């Protein structure tokens, strides 16, 4: 009997109909063990840092690559997960069935090291009751960034109790308090030079123009970086950016007593863009059973049973696109408060290929995150102007990338003899 461990997604709780989420997830694994009677599954506790555990030789056989802001590059920088290319070819997995841009985050030198475990995306939520109270019209279905800014400006101010009211929010993608990559792309710019992933492109005229537009909304008190969900329900943040996987459960369970709905991202000069998740399942280099681990990974990410369970319990949108047609139907069934909401905008994003992945730089994405956060925060605090700060930020990141390339080369030479199999995982507590 082979025992395989994996780390499930359990960050949000859905509608388990009186049974615990743990029990439902355990039950969901029965379809896998029925097909593979020689494999026993254990779910690895979510409190464990999977990267640290794998490096220590005690991690799950099938870990989640917790992504964004250097998370993925940290996994790919060392011999921590296996190249899946041969397994993907043998199983004839159609990679076009995953959201555009996602797989780029886990592809290195033509090799693929992970498969998406869900498809997160984002839009805007609008407190329609707040707009009614302010006498403002609802946004048009395909609103532009200028309409978005005008509405946010009109909605911002001070409420009757003297509290600050913001019209909208600017999401920092995976880089703290600054605008995310999808804003730049919508404007026609990029964080990274598309022709050279080692070069920061934030010193370009288009990127500076986009950032200047966004930061001026912050300076004017129209927008803020990040938001508190309770401020949305109180009308203190009228039309904030909404990261679907973070707010789908609060939307169903807490956003009651007022009118609201989902809205698409505004259309920018080069079109509408949004973000997608950088989280994947992979196979640990230390697993003593890589072929069996592939069967588990395939079941988690390509086959429908596990993803359908997550749709019904944590409202998680599937990574495998053919299942997306079921997601809005399932969510409307199990979460009645969302039955009349505009969930279809998220499905349209998935189908349109406008979603932008999370990893940016080739070598030092994690350190680049800290550089971006510092500069973004300083610019937000008006210590530097956008025009002065962005070129300097780009220079610092370029220097990191140049040094990172040297480090990567040395690391590669030093780890060629790293063993691909390690000790059998022991002392793993079943359940979550």
C-alpha positions, 0 to 999 in steps of 0.5 A: 500500500502506497501512502501519498500526502497532499495539501488541500485548499481550505482557506474559505468555508462554504455550505457543507449542509451540517457536515464538517468540511474535513469530512466532505473532503475526506469523502471526496477522495474516495473516488480516487482510492476506488480507481487506485486501490493501492494508494492511500491518501492523507491530507497535509495540514494547511498550517505547514509551509509547504516549501520549507517542508519540502526543502526539509524532506518532510513535505507533501508528495503533492504540494501547493505552490503558494504563489505570487510575489516570488513564491513560484520563483522560490520553488523553481529556483531549487530542486524542489519539484519535478518537471511534469513535461513527460507526464503531461505528454503521456497523459495527453493533457491539453494545456490550452484547457487552462487559463491563458498566462497561468502556465507561464508562471511555472514554465522554466526552460521549456519545462512545466513544473505545476498545474493550476489548482483553481482559476482565480480572477477579479472584478469590481463590486459596487455598493448600489445602495450607496450610489442610490443614497448619493443620487449617482447612476449605476456604471454602464456594463462595459464602463471605461477607466474614465467612467470608473474614475469619474464615478469614484470621484463623485462617490468619494468624500465624507459620510454623515458621521464624518468618516472618509468615504472612498469611491474605489480601490486600486489593487496591488496585485501581488506587490503590496501597495502599488498598482498591479500588472493588469493596470499597466497592461490595460494602459499598454505598458508592462511591469516586465519587458515582454522581450526580456523578462530580466528587464523591468519596464516600469521606466517606460512612458506608458507605465509612468503615465498609467501610474501617474493617473492611478496615484493621482486618484489616491492623492485626491482621496478618491481611491485607496490601496486595499480595503476592509470588507466591512467598509464596503458593506457600510458604503465607505468603499463604494466600488472596490476591486474584488479578488473573487476567491478572497471575497466570494464566501464573505459576499455570500455570507455577510453582504446582506441588507443592501443592494450590490453586484459584481461589475467587470474591470473597466476598459482601459486604452488597450482593453480590459485586463484582470489577474489570475491566480499563481497557485498550482499543484506540483510533485515534490522531488522527494516523493518516493512514488512520483508516478503515483503522485502524478496520478493524484495530481492529475485527479486534483487538477484535470479530472472533475471530482475533486474540483466539483467538491471544492465548488460546492464546499468552498465555492472555489472556481476550477482550474480546468476550464471545461468545468467553468461552465458548471461553476456559476450554476453550482454557486447559484445552487449552493449559495442562494444569496449569490443566485441573482449576482453577475457571476457571469463576468468572471466566466467571460474573463476565463474565456477571453484570455485577458487574465494576467499571471502573478510571477513577473521577473525571471530571477529575483521575483521575491526580492523585486517584490520588496523593491516594488513595495518600498517604492510604491509606498514611498510614492504613495506617501509623496516622498517621490513623484511617479516621474522620479521614482519609477525610473529609479525603481526600474534600475534597482530591479534590473540590478537585482535581475543581473545579480540573480542570473549569476546566482541562478547559474551558480545554483544550477551548477551546485545542485546537479547532483541533488537526489530526486528521491528522499526519505519516505514522509513519516509522522503526517497526521491524517486530516486537516 
